[in-house]
């Protein structure tokens, strides 16, 4: 059996994992992947599928109180399926701060540095790091690699990364970092394979999921992105507001709201959930006849189109628009709503192709190509992990 790499993506309510086999030429092949969902909820579940989509495991769990319990479920299943431990574990870490421009082997010192960044990503960072602690405690000999959502954007012009604040704030790390970099790295590479005529040009990729952002790339290199200092900035999201006048936060403080109350509002009760008052799930909003649901959908498509148009400044034009992630890959109505607001750029959809989520959904006479590409952050994590430890495999 070849060496295997385990990829772990730990969130607040789910623990996702994939196992990749590394062959003699360092090529990766996904063997299976799964998740423990509903952590802390009444009906948690455990599901695993192989590389062809065949279901290997699907069962309800009695109780999964936290990430540690979820990791125990995952570890027990992996012990039965793998003849030996993984040679390394790659983790998705949302925030790498100003110093992490590439994946790194996790040491105690690196872990301490990443823990200190938790206030910049309170929904994600501590959850991302929880499995790291467990593996250090129970399997200290297994190498662990941190793969960062921020690293892809570290090549941007420093001017783009600045806020209009005194330089001392930038020097202390208050700057625009950008996120979803693992997804954008995959899209940039995948374009070279399936649309090579597009890959070297001016591309805006829109990662539309629970978290939402867009990234302007030229020849696969990040020039600008909508998220900034934290994952609150930019486009409206499932439960986060996106771009917000800082004066609103000052007003909230003047009204007596505490730090924790404001943080909970911004991360958990805003966005599509807050605007609609119905749901954070775009599928529910699209199916609803309620005016507030329509308001939320219209607001989303308007702000997405506005931001995509603005990103064209960074690329000095646009050759292709790529939709990815859960909503971007599977919601034709959202793509159509965004593109309808960008028709003045010369975008024209082929609505039949859009309905079937085709690779190319733009009409033949569209001046700008519009495409749908599934993302695969786990593959990028596996590859970066393999590269990081390549000298010791």
ChimeraX attribute file (.defattr): number of C-alpha atoms within 10 A of each C-alpha:
attribute: neighborCount
match mode: 1-to-1
recipient: residues
	/A:1	9
	/A:2	11
	/A:3	16
	/A:4	24
	/A:5	27
	/A:6	24
	/A:7	28
	/A:8	25
	/A:9	22
	/A:10	27
	/A:11	20
	/A:12	17
	/A:13	18
	/A:14	21
	/A:15	25
	/A:16	21
	/A:17	21
	/A:18	24
	/A:19	26
	/A:20	25
	/A:21	20
	/A:22	21
	/A:23	13
	/A:24	9
	/A:25	6
	/A:26	14
	/A:27	11
	/A:28	18
	/A:29	16
	/A:30	19
	/A:31	14
	/A:32	19
	/A:33	22
	/A:34	20
	/A:35	23
	/A:36	26
	/A:37	22
	/A:38	22
	/A:39	23
	/A:40	17
	/A:41	13
	/A:42	12
	/A:43	13
	/A:44	20
	/A:45	20
	/A:46	21
	/A:47	17
	/A:48	21
	/A:49	17
	/A:50	16
	/A:51	14
	/A:52	9
	/A:53	10
	/A:54	10
	/A:55	14
	/A:56	12
	/A:57	12
	/A:58	13
	/A:59	11
	/A:60	13
	/A:61	17
	/A:62	10
	/A:63	16
	/A:64	23
	/A:65	15
	/A:66	18
	/A:67	23
	/A:68	16
	/A:69	15
	/A:70	28
	/A:71	23
	/A:72	13
	/A:73	16
	/A:74	20
	/A:75	12
	/A:76	10
	/A:77	14
	/A:78	16
	/A:79	11
	/A:80	9
	/A:81	9
	/A:82	12
	/A:83	9
	/A:84	12
	/A:85	15
	/A:86	19
	/A:87	19
	/A:88	23
	/A:89	25
	/A:90	31
	/A:91	27
	/A:92	26
	/A:93	26
	/A:94	32
	/A:95	28
	/A:96	22
	/A:97	21
	/A:98	17
	/A:99	10
	/A:100	17
	/A:101	17
	/A:102	16
	/A:103	22
	/A:104	19
	/A:105	17
	/A:106	19
	/A:107	14
	/A:108	10
	/A:109	9
	/A:110	13
	/A:111	15
	/A:112	11
	/A:113	14
	/A:114	22
	/A:115	15
	/A:116	13
	/A:117	16
	/A:118	18
	/A:119	12
	/A:120	17
	/A:121	18
	/A:122	15
	/A:123	18
	/A:124	19
	/A:125	24
	/A:126	22
	/A:127	23
	/A:128	26
	/A:129	22
	/A:130	16
	/A:131	21
	/A:132	22
	/A:133	15
	/A:134	15
	/A:135	16
	/A:136	16
	/A:137	10
	/A:138	9
	/A:139	11
	/A:140	12
	/A:141	11
	/A:142	14
	/A:143	19
	/A:144	25
	/A:145	26
	/A:146	30
	/A:147	32
	/A:148	25
	/A:149	25
	/A:150	25
	/A:151	25
	/A:152	22
	/A:153	25
	/A:154	21
	/A:155	13
	/A:156	17
	/A:157	12
	/A:158	11
	/A:159	10
	/A:160	14
	/A:161	20
	/A:162	19
	/A:163	15
	/A:164	9
	/A:165	10
	/A:166	9
	/A:167	11
	/A:168	9
	/A:169	13
	/A:170	17
	/A:171	10
	/A:172	9
	/A:173	14
	/A:174	20
	/A:175	22
	/A:176	26
	/A:177	29
	/A:178	30
	/A:179	29
	/A:180	24
	/A:181	25
	/A:182	25
	/A:183	23
	/A:184	30
	/A:185	21
	/A:186	20
	/A:187	24
	/A:188	21
	/A:189	15
	/A:190	17
	/A:191	19
	/A:192	15
	/A:193	11
	/A:194	12
	/A:195	14
	/A:196	12
	/A:197	11
	/A:198	18
	/A:199	22
	/A:200	17
	/A:201	17
	/A:202	22
	/A:203	30
	/A:204	30
	/A:205	26
	/A:206	26
	/A:207	26
	/A:208	25
	/A:209	18
	/A:210	19
	/A:211	21
	/A:212	26
	/A:213	28
	/A:214	28
	/A:215	27
	/A:216	26
	/A:217	26
	/A:218	20
	/A:219	14
	/A:220	22
	/A:221	19
	/A:222	25
	/A:223	22
	/A:224	28
	/A:225	29
	/A:226	26
	/A:227	23
	/A:228	22
	/A:229	20
	/A:230	19
	/A:231	27
	/A:232	25
	/A:233	20
	/A:234	23
	/A:235	29
	/A:236	27
	/A:237	26
	/A:238	25
	/A:239	24
	/A:240	27
	/A:241	23
	/A:242	24
	/A:243	15
	/A:244	14
	/A:245	8
	/A:246	8
	/A:247	9
	/A:248	10
	/A:249	15
	/A:250	11
	/A:251	11
	/A:252	14
	/A:253	14
	/A:254	10
	/A:255	9
	/A:256	9
	/A:257	14
	/A:258	12
	/A:259	12
	/A:260	9
	/A:261	12
	/A:262	15
	/A:263	14
	/A:264	16
	/A:265	16
	/A:266	19
	/A:267	20
	/A:268	17
	/A:269	20
	/A:270	21
	/A:271	28
	/A:272	28
	/A:273	22
	/A:274	20
	/A:275	22
	/A:276	19
	/A:277	15
	/A:278	16
	/A:279	19
	/A:280	23
	/A:281	16
	/A:282	23
	/A:283	12
	/A:284	11
	/A:285	22
	/A:286	16
	/A:287	10
	/A:288	13
	/A:289	9
	/A:290	13
	/A:291	11
	/A:292	17
	/A:293	23
	/A:294	17
	/A:295	14
	/A:296	25
	/A:297	20
	/A:298	15
	/A:299	17
	/A:300	22
	/A:301	22
	/A:302	19
	/A:303	18
	/A:304	27
	/A:305	20
	/A:306	15
	/A:307	19
	/A:308	26
	/A:309	16
	/A:310	14
	/A:311	23
	/A:312	18
	/A:313	13
	/A:314	18
	/A:315	19
	/A:316	9
	/A:317	16
	/A:318	23
	/A:319	19
	/A:320	19
	/A:321	22
	/A:322	24
	/A:323	26
	/A:324	23
	/A:325	21
	/A:326	16
	/A:327	22
	/A:328	25
	/A:329	23
	/A:330	21
	/A:331	19
	/A:332	20
	/A:333	17
	/A:334	21
	/A:335	26
	/A:336	19
	/A:337	17
	/A:338	20
	/A:339	24
	/A:340	16
	/A:341	17
	/A:342	17
	/A:343	14
	/A:344	9
	/A:345	14
	/A:346	13
	/A:347	20
	/A:348	22
	/A:349	24
	/A:350	17
	/A:351	15
	/A:352	13
	/A:353	16
	/A:354	23
	/A:355	15
	/A:356	12
	/A:357	21
	/A:358	15
	/A:359	18
	/A:360	18
	/A:361	25
	/A:362	25
	/A:363	18
	/A:364	12
	/A:365	12
	/A:366	16
	/A:367	16
	/A:368	21
	/A:369	22
	/A:370	26
	/A:371	24
	/A:372	24
	/A:373	21
	/A:374	20
	/A:375	22
	/A:376	17
	/A:377	22
	/A:378	27
	/A:379	20
	/A:380	22
	/A:381	30
	/A:382	31
	/A:383	19
	/A:384	21
	/A:385	26
	/A:386	25
	/A:387	15
	/A:388	21
	/A:389	16
	/A:390	10
	/A:391	7
	/A:392	8
	/A:393	12
